[in-house]
Amino acid sequence: MRTLFIRTCFVLFHLFFSGAVVVNGVSAIPLGSRPSAAPLAVCVRETPLPDTLQLPSDSFIAGKENRLLASVAGAWCNAMGNPSAKDHANQKKSAAWRRLASPLVLVGTTGSGKSLLVEGLASLADHSVVHCSTANDLRRDFADELERGDPARWRNALTSKQVVAIDDLDHLPVHSGFQQELLHLIDQLDAQGGKLIVTSAQPIAHLRGWIPGLVSRFTAGLTVEISPLGCSARRELLTQLAETCRWKLSPETLNRLVSHSPSEPRELLRLANDLRRQFGDGAQLETRVLDHFLALRRKAHAPNLREIVRVVGRYYRLPLKVLTSGSRKASNVLARATVIYLARTLTAASYEQIGELLGGRDHTTIMHSHRRTENRLSQEPQLRSALDDLTRILGR
């Protein structure tokens, strides 16, 4: 039986290249934008898509929407995990190794599994040629060497590695002199044939206070955003869960469970734990019983409308009277649309109830705003990131 590792399963990744155009969640890659783009694009088209990429301890489940990232991850697995590549100096010269875009930036919210994916990829190579660290730990290591009067020692130790993996790059302090040192590290690592993998909650270009040269280095690499779990991935994960727990459920019950399951990996894991605590192992799950359980769970977890308004107001630093006013200022409209989307997603409130809370607005206005926000999600990573943050703050 396949081992279930929900926290490491990701789907619906969108590929971002420097100069790439994203239309309805599909990336159009201009092959002439940079030298390494063409080989990678060929790899994407020619590499068969596996259902599961096997990492040393976990599995990466790729849905059909995730075929681009599956090809990228598969290319890293092939280049780093080749057991015949004992000579790492020669491996750096191999065509497969040269085709790997660097820096590789994995973007995702907390709980999306980006750190675990980096660890899994890095572990494919011999530990002696890999350096894994958080961004702040790396900065502290550099500060220690600086105090000893030998900062070059820090840089040389890293550039001698085959792979450098940095977690939570967005946590670095802004206007830090370490950013300039990181820029030198990237250039020297690239010159010596090494690869850099980093994680961030946002694309590097969206972070404030970063020096332009450093932003340019990252945007010239490959940025892959971890998006919510799709239906096919949720079905696969829940099917594995049912097998692990020896649950007996009909196709109709499984369909109902999939349709009501959350798209964030961490939230899906919480649902799985709740199901196991409620029903135990070997249970017969009937659709009627499952519907009752899901309804009670939604009611117990749902925030009320005023809580949503209060949290969104704090997040955007806007008072309640602004959210309920007729102001058409862009920032106010965005905050109001966020309230509407979260209210419809996290509660059972009607359009009329939401409109009444937001200054007596007509239900058709609320409906239009909700649909517009849904359409914007696939094209605006910052909006999706804000909604993910607010959902976590609300504890759902």
Stockholm file with secondary structure:
# STOCKHOLM 1.0

chainA/1-396         MRTLFIRTCFVLFHLFFSGAVVVNGVSAIPLGSRPSAAPLAVCVRETPLPDTLQLPSDSFIAGKENRLLASVAGAWCNAMGNPSAKDHANQKKSAAWRRLASPLVLVGTTGSGKSLLVEGLASLADHSVVHCSTANDLRRDFADELERGDPARWRNALTSKQVVAIDDLDHLPVHSGFQQELLHLIDQLDAQGGKLIVTSAQPIAHLRGWIPGLVSRFTAGLTVEISPLGCSARRELLTQLAETCRWKLSPETLNRLVSHSPSEPRELLRLANDLRRQFGDGAQLETRVLDHFLALRRKAHAPNLREIVRVVGRYYRLPLKVLTSGSRKASNVLARATVIYLARTLTAASYEQIGELLGGRDHTTIMHSHRRTENRLSQEPQLRSALDDLTRILGR
#=GR chainA/1-396 SS CCCCCGGGCCCCCEEEETTCEEETTEEECCTTSSTTHHHHHHHHHHSCCCSEEECSSCEEECCGGGHHHHHHHHHHHHHHCCTTCCCHHHHHHSHHHHHSCSSEEEECCTTSSHHHHHHHHHTTSCGGGEEEEEHHHHHHHHHHHHHTTCHHHHHHHHHTSSEEEEECGGGSCTTCTHHHHHHHHHHHHHHTTCEEEEEESSCGGGCTTCCHHHHHHHHTSEEEECCCCCHHHHHHHHHHHHHHHTCEECHHHHHHHHHTSCSSHHHHHHHHHHHHHHHCSSCEECHHHHHHHHHHHHHHHCCCHHHHHHHHHHHHTCCHHHHTSCCCCHHHHHHHHHHHHHHHHHSCCCHHHHHHHTTSCCHHHHHHHHHHHHHHHTTCHHHHHHHHHHHHHTTC
#=GC SS_cons         CCCCCGGGCCCCCEEEETTCEEETTEEECCTTSSTTHHHHHHHHHHSCCCSEEECSSCEEECCGGGHHHHHHHHHHHHHHCCTTCCCHHHHHHSHHHHHSCSSEEEECCTTSSHHHHHHHHHTTSCGGGEEEEEHHHHHHHHHHHHHTTCHHHHHHHHHTSSEEEEECGGGSCTTCTHHHHHHHHHHHHHHTTCEEEEEESSCGGGCTTCCHHHHHHHHTSEEEECCCCCHHHHHHHHHHHHHHHTCEECHHHHHHHHHTSCSSHHHHHHHHHHHHHHHCSSCEECHHHHHHHHHHHHHHHCCCHHHHHHHHHHHHTCCHHHHTSCCCCHHHHHHHHHHHHHHHHHSCCCHHHHHHHTTSCCHHHHHHHHHHHHHHHTTCHHHHHHHHHHHHHTTC
//
